[in-house]
Amino acid sequence: MVVLYAVFLVLACLASLLQIMVYRFKKDVLLGNNPQFLKFQRGYFSAYLPAMFADWLQGPYLYKLYNYYGFQEEQIAVLYVFGFASTVLLGTWIPLAADQFGRKKMCILFTILYSISCLLKLSRNYAVLLLGRLVGGVATSVLFSAFEAWYIHEHTETHDFPKEWIAVTFTKASFWNGVLAILAGLTANIFSEWFGLGPVAPYILAIPFLIFAGVMMSTHWNENYSGHKVNFQKLCFEGLKKTLTHEKVFLIGAIESSYESVIYIIIFLWTPILDREKFSLGIVFSSFMISILIGSGLYQIASSKNVPITNLLLSSVIIALFANILCVISTNPTHPNTALSFTSFLIFEVGVGLYFPAMGFLRNNIIPETHRTNIMNWFRIPLNLISCIVLLLLHEDVFQHGNRMIFVVCVGLQALALVCSVRFVKIAKEDDMRQETLLLAETEHIHNIF
């Protein structure tokens, strides 16, 4: 346990050092310092950040709670699958519902649904817990769609701030999200283990933060709508067509589906693997979040040095592949190595911290804005299907005797992501060379004219 706290402190120091370096390299420190913009930004953060903190509080002890209630690993896997499935089935409709019925209403609905989901976790009834996962899946879909849509509309349409300032807000939100995730792990650990309140404590603690977020939205936010009707069927088919006919879009989707499905699988597996040695789950979770912050800091420093984003994405895939190979070694059923598993997860989370900003940048630059939501929904279908299928395989005898086979599957998925990433980097380089050739020819043509 002492070693775990030492690792946490070392990671925290490293993350702090990287953040100082990131601040030194930033070129847009003074961007968006308009007092009215800062006031508007604070109004958004006053509701969004408590909502995110409530969400992070529920991360460290979910598996532990179901195990505490006496459910077996395969039963817990089904509970996780229900949450993923509800995200797939209803996540597509949430952005459309927010656009038509009001984004503020949907955000307030999130706080109600998530509070209900937390209360349902007090029950030991399996059917009630399944219902809680369904409700929680819907709430999560709202959290990761309606909040951002509300902000962008208010930023551009209501206040008419420069579009360049949107990135400033989301960069701040990303940083504070990382800090809150770390604090959430520590808080959950204190209430669950130090105070001896058990694994249900973080879910009860999340409710006041959700209520506070709902009150802030009710009193400080304006309502906004899309303003136009959407032909859902047409957009879906157009999104699928662009995914299948544009190689770069298809490769982005393949990388996202294979990489993020592994993230979902590891979200399930890390607790049963590390809990064998009675690791403090809150501290472990905070250590994971610090590792993500380290990866994010590495991304910001590298991108400020003009390292190609495609190379950073490729690096994140290689790191994740290496981490999963280590997990295959560490989860030997006869001689499991928990310390190596923990180290592997930390390495994987550094890769995740590098992956998300790189993927976000490439996705925004490659996927057409008019079809972005629908294309991303198509990406989520294989992503969630892979996660659900792999978790349901826990029912099979070959998987029940150890997690090694699951990680072998994860290595296969990361290998697929690596192949797609290498191809993506090659295409990106060819496009850059083509553009340079065209620019040079145009320059020579202008020179010849004059």
Buried (B, 14 or more C-beta within 10 A) or exposed (E): EEEBEEBBEEBBEBBEEBBEBBEEEEEEEEBBEBEEBEEBBEBBBBBBBBBBBBBBBBBBBBBBBBBEBEBEBBBBBBBBBBBBBBBBBBBBEBBBBBBBBBBBBBBBBBBBBBBBBBBBBEEEEBEEBBBBBBBBBBBBBBBBBBBBBBBBBBBBEEBEBEEEBBEBBBBBBBBBBBBBBBBBBBBBBBBBBEEEBBBBBBBBBBBEBBBBBBBBBEEEBEEBBBEEEBEEEEBBEBBBEBBEEBEBBBBBBBBBBBBBBBBBBBBBBBBBBBBEEEBBBBBBBBBBBBBBBBBBBBBBBBBBEEBBBBBBBBBBBBBBBBBBBBBBBBBEEEEBBBEBBBBBBBBBBBBBBBBBBBBEBBBEEBBEEEBBBBBBBBBBBBBBBBBBEBBBBBEEEEBBEBBBBBBBBBBBBBBBBBBBBBBBBEBBEEEEEEEEEEEEEEEEEEEEEE
